[in-house]
């Protein structure tokens, strides 16, 4: 169980999918609810709410999209994250990669965002995934971890992959088994613990 802290840790939760019936968006919601109950100050972000074109250096030279700056501000403001990654062809999604590519770009002439890695460096990140298959999207996490570490994130050793996701949620979007809830909670607890240590 997470040890209560005097100041709740700001925790950003988002899934690498915008599909309406995404299992990973459901898992992100379940994780956000559990993290709130554990005492975190949760921001549950929907990437589909942001208008990001496919990254292209020529677009960048015309000006950084407004929603990129919004995402930089949100990512930077949260010392701890939970990233819920679907698995497409054994890896993470184009939506997730495109978001990271844009948010990690430096903004020329802007003293606040001149360093592209600023929104990522030192963040404590927990990874989760969900899939109808037996591995639960685990392969996507094995690809995502090096990407995040390259951006100087601290990636939680604990991770959770929800297998057979089509059977894993009740009608209200809650996880149906104690094992699933325990797996999610273990990631949350480690992320909040580590973020608390880093901030101390």
N, C-alpha and C positions, 0 to 999 in steps of 0.2 A: 504493500500500500504506500502511496506517495505521502511523504511527510509534509504537513501543511506549512506554508511559508507566510510571512507577514504580508508580502506583496505578491499577488498572483502573477504568474509568469505569462506574458503574452505568447500565445501559441497560434500559429497559422496552420490551418488544415485545408488541403485542396486535393482534388483528384485530377488525373491527367486525362479526363474524358468530359465531353459535353453532351453525350448521348442521354436522351431523356430517361431511359430505363437502365442506365449503366449500373452494374453491380458495384463498381468502384466508387461511384458517387454515393450509393447507399452505404457502403462501408465507411466512406469519409464522414457521412452524417452520423453514423453510429459511433465512430471514433471521436467526433467533435462533442457529442453528448456525453460520452464517457470522460473525456478530458475536462469538460465543464464541471462534472460531478466530482472530479479529482482536485478541483480548485484552480484550474488554469483559466486565464482570461482568453477565451477562444474567439478567433475570427475565422469563420468558415467561408472560404473563397470559392466562387464558381468561375473557372477560366472562361466559360462560354459567355460571361458577361463583359468580356473585354474584346475590343476590336483590334486584333493583331493580324496584319497581313503575313504571308509567308516571308520569312527573313530573306532579304536581298540587299547586298551592299549598295546597290544603286538607289534603292528606296531610302536607305539610311542617310545617304548624302543629301537627300532632299529634306531631311528633318526627321527626328525621332517621333514616332506616333505618340499622341497624348496619352494613350492607355499604357504605353511602355513606361512612361514616367510614373503614372499611377501605380503600376505594379512594382516598380523599383521602390517607391515609398512604402508600400505595404510590406514587401519582403524585408526591407531593411528594418522596419519598426518592430519586427517579431524576432526575438532571439531563438525561438524554438519553432520547428515546423513538423507537421506530419504530412508526408506526400504519399498519396494512394495511387499506385501506378497500374493501369491495365496492361495486359500483355498482348502485343500485336506482333505476330511472326517472331515470337521468342524475345521481344525487346519492348522498350517503352514506346509510347505513342508519339506521332508527329506533333500533336498538340502540345504535349509536355516539352518536347525538344525545342519546338519553335518558341515557346514561352521563355525557356531558359536562354535560348540564343539571343532573344531580344533584350531580356532583362540584364544580361551580362555584358551588353555593349556599352562602352564608354560614350559619354555625350560631349562632343567637342565644344569647348568654350564654356562649359557649365562646371563651376568649381565643386559643386556638390556631387556630381555624377561623372567626373572626369576619369575616375577609376571604375572600370567595368565590373570588377569583382566585389565592389563595396556591398551590394545587397546580399552577397553569399558568404563572405569570409567570416568564419567563426560561428556560423549558425549551427545549432544542434538539430539534426534531422533524423526523424524516425520514418521508416519506410513500411508500407503495407501494400497489399495487392489482393485482388479477387478475380477468380476465373471459374467458369463452369467445369473446368477440367480438374484432374486429380492433383496437379501441382500448385494450383491456386495463383498462377501468374508469377511464380517464384523466379523464372528466368528473366523477367523484366527487371526485377530488383537487382539481379546479379550484374546487369548492364548499367542500371541507374546509379549504383553506389560509386563506381569509379568516376562517373561524370560529376557527381556532387563533390567528391573528394578533390577532384581536379580544380574545383572552384573554391577550395579551402573550407568546405563544410565539414563538421564533425558528424559522421554518420553513426547512428546508434548500432552497436553490435546486434541488439535484439531487433528482429523484424518479424512480420507475420504475413503469411500468404493464406488466404481463405479459399479452400478448395470447394468444389461443388456448390458454387455460389447461388445457383438457381434454387437450392433447397435450404439456404443458410439464413434467410430472413423471414420474419413473420409479416403479417399484413400491415403492421405499423412501421416496418423498416428496421425493427430490432433484430439482433442476432439471436438465433434460436437455441444455441447450445452454450453450456458453461465453458467448454473448451475454447470456443471462438471468442467469447467475451474475455476470458483469461488471457488469450494470446494478444488481443488488442490492448488490454490493460497493461500487459508487461512492457509493450513498446512505449506506451504513454508514460508509464512510471519512470522508465529509464531516461526518456527524453527530458521530462521535467526535472528529474534529479540532476542530470548532467548540466542542463541550462542553469539551474540554481547554483551549482558549483562554479560554473564559468562566470556567473554574475557576481559571485561573492567577493 
